[in-house]
Amino acid sequence: MSKNRHLISENLREEIARELGVYEQVKKDGGSWGNVSSKDCGNIVSKAIEIANRAVEQ
């Protein structure tokens, strides 16, 4: 599996990051997600799963 393979779209990831208040760090770092904490990345993934589950239920 490619290391650069993304399971969620960049747009969705950015939208969730904005909602969680993390995207300012990404913008400050020139679009790099490298300084986003593991906890915040986990929160982004959890929110993406929550959104996917809601979509499946509909």
Secondary structure as UniProt FT lines:
FT   TURN            3..4
FT   HELIX           10..20
FT   HELIX           23..28
FT   TURN            29..31
FT   TURN            34..35
FT   HELIX           38..57
//
